[in-house]
Amino acid sequence: MLLDRGLLERAGNVYRLTGAVEDLEVPQSLHALIAARLDGLRPDARRVLQDAAVLGKTFTLDALAAISAMPAVQLEPVLVELVRKEVLSLQSDPRSPERGQYGFLQDLVKRVAYETVSKRDRKQKHLAVAAWFESSWGGEEADVVEVLAAHYLEAYNLAPHDPDAEQVKERAADVLSQAGERAASLAANAEAERYFLKAAELAGASTRQADLLDNAGAAAWKTGRADAASQLWERAIEMYESDGKTHAAARVSAQIAKVESWRGHGDQALRRMERAYAVLANDPPDADLALLADALGARHFFMGDAEQAMSLNGKALDIAEALWLPDVLSRALNTRAAILRRTGHYEEALALFEHALRLALYNDLQEAACRAYNNLADAYSGRDRYLDALPLLRDLLTLARKVGDRIYERSTITELTHVLMFVGEWDEATELASSIPESELHEAGGELLSLLTFAETYVHRGQLQEFQKLLSVLERMAVSDDMQERSAYLAARACVRRAMGEFDDALSDAEKAVEAGLKMGGAQQQALKTALVEALESAFSLASYTKVRELLGWIDGLPPGERPRYLQAQAARFRARLRATGGIVDVEPAFTEAEETFTEIGMPFWSAVTRLEHTEWLIANGRDIEAGALLADATRTFERLQARPWLDRSMKSAPAAVVAS
């Protein structure tokens, strides 16, 4: 039969399959042959085989005894006889986890034995098997849940018109739903989605189906499949609305808004969330309203309306405090801290971020903890405390992987890359960045922001094509409603354009990035810091020293508490270069200030850049001997980081310094 169907071919003295063998109909002659053999068995042996066939290809003595009319002590000799007749086998290998299990030697024998049982009896036996599994295993272990559900479903299919049919099918849905919840708790989100979808197919009531589809959508979202999540949530909304469950429909609609925000459609997300909020606000305050108030406040903030954001965040905190909702409380404290940070209250924001993290960890709120880790690390980075941010991000990456949240995992990877870039661990940063497949780069959303900052290393390593490729993948961010995304993209494009010699365009992009960044708050944002440096570099390349002075004046005009030390060091570096262009002798103090500050905040690359520029100034002023040590230190750093353009530039200064020394 396999040969006739082209599924088997001869290769020398053996036959090999040419493809997958799907379910095959048993020819009547073979069916009759097997049935005749079964008829030749003693009646009790034939009944044992029929019961065993209901259990499946393999089974245990205890399971067989649970559904058989014979006790285990009477079953054993019958099973020994069937093993001897090579109808069954017994696993006796002491190393095997299946030791003691019996199994059919041929699946066709099992099938024929199963089909010789009446449908009515098969149904009862399937229910008996399911009851035995539940009593023996509690219906919790992942390896039996599908088997358990399959027995309930088969019992339903055998008699779909029986009075208890719907009850049996609902029980199968319940078991699969429990399996989904268990899988989700173990971070097996793809498995959870599959279980919830299977359960939804069996659930009778539309509201029950909607609940399961909602859960499936949440699982899909965690695996990073945003489109699949949206589709599942849309189906859930339709079912809720058909049952008049407007509260539940609004809650799920807010979940879709999360996807829209992630896609960069901030206006669209805002409108959806406001519609949902109008529905939930008519009901008594609960966790759904509090979560949405917090999320809506965050969306207003990212759209540039800090006042409305603070008002909605206060509403969320009021509900969370009154009803004691630690999950909402941790999230809302995070949002409030983010708003405070952008309005100049940096230390207050740090305190709230830290408490939000403690609250999440103490109450084992993993998703809230992910958010708190992320925001606290970002706040440390904003204060140029990269060495403090690093362990937080490593903990976050471990947690994101533990809970199976692919979006947070990608976000953390990208955040880690830019922190590792600043602290001089470029190889690890590059390895992490390359761990995100290109397919995911196309599908991902705002969690890739920090990857744009890390991509500066491509310029510093002379790998412009890699940077341009990344920019083309993330081009949608250039017109995003989200100011944070737009600022990050424009700053990155300015970096590439300057490296290509397009200084006017680079300066334009950099200034637009600064403008977009300022709408989000102060100078602590990484994109804004990057944009300012690119603007200064481009202005220098254009010999537009008036623009250089204007930009330096802006940095100097920042209040001391709002001026990042990174910008302070960059301003000192550019001030030294500006003085050098004007022939001013008093240049070194500014270079020295920049070198020391970069070293103190743990930025070896920028420290090396400043030393190289200091070296070039010393040589230009006939002080070759003093340049040797500075140049050697800078060169070692460029070699370690494989910063080829900078290494080539340092080599041009090397002859003068070496000859002098």
Sequence and secondary structure as in RCSB ss.txt:
>XXXX:A:sequence
MLLDRGLLERAGNVYRLTGAVEDLEVPQSLHALIAARLDGLRPDARRVLQDAAVLGKTFTLDALAAISAMPAVQL
EPVLVELVRKEVLSLQSDPRSPERGQYGFLQDLVKRVAYETVSKRDRKQKHLAVAAWFESSWGGEEADVVEVLAA
HYLEAYNLAPHDPDAEQVKERAADVLSQAGERAASLAANAEAERYFLKAAELAGASTRQADLLDNAGAAAWKTGR
ADAASQLWERAIEMYESDGKTHAAARVSAQIAKVESWRGHGDQALRRMERAYAVLANDPPDADLALLADALGARH
FFMGDAEQAMSLNGKALDIAEALWLPDVLSRALNTRAAILRRTGHYEEALALFEHALRLALYNDLQEAACRAYNN
LADAYSGRDRYLDALPLLRDLLTLARKVGDRIYERSTITELTHVLMFVGEWDEATELASSIPESELHEAGGELLS
LLTFAETYVHRGQLQEFQKLLSVLERMAVSDDMQERSAYLAARACVRRAMGEFDDALSDAEKAVEAGLKMGGAQQ
QALKTALVEALESAFSLASYTKVRELLGWIDGLPPGERPRYLQAQAARFRARLRATGGIVDVEPAFTEAEETFTE
IGMPFWSAVTRLEHTEWLIANGRDIEAGALLADATRTFERLQARPWLDRSMKSAPAAVVAS
>XXXX:A:secstr
 TTTTT EEEETTEEEE S        HHHHHHHHHHHHTS HHHHHHHHHHHHH SEE HHHHHHHSSS HHHH
HHHHHHHHHTTSEEE   TT TTTT EEES HHHHHHHHHTS HHHHHHHHHHHHHHHHHHHTT  HHHHHHHHH
HHHHHHHH TTSTTHHHHHHHHHHHHHHHHHHHHHTT HHHHHHHHHHHHHH  SHHHHHHHHHHHHHHHHHTT 
HHHHHHHHHHHHHHHHHTT HHHHHHHHHHHHHHHHHTT HHHHHHHHHHHHHHHTTS   HHHHHHHHHHHHHH
HHTT HHHHHHHHHHHHHHHHHHT HHHHHHHHHHHHHHHHHTT HHHHHHHHHHHHHHHHHTT HHHHHHHHHH
HHHHHHHTT HHHHHHHHHHHHHHHHHHT HHHHHHHHHHHHHHHHHTT HHHHHHHHHTS HHHHHH  GGGHH
HHHHTHHHHHTT HHHHHHHHHHTGGGGG S HHHHHHHHHHHHHHHHHTT HHHHHHHHHHHHHHHHTT STT 
HHHHHHHHHHHHHHHHTT HHHHHHHHHHHHTS GGGS HHHHHHHHHHHHHHHHHTT STTHHHHHHHHHHHHH
TT HHHHHHHHHHHHHHHHHTT HHHHHHHHHHHHHHHHHHT HHHHHHHHHHHHHHHHH 
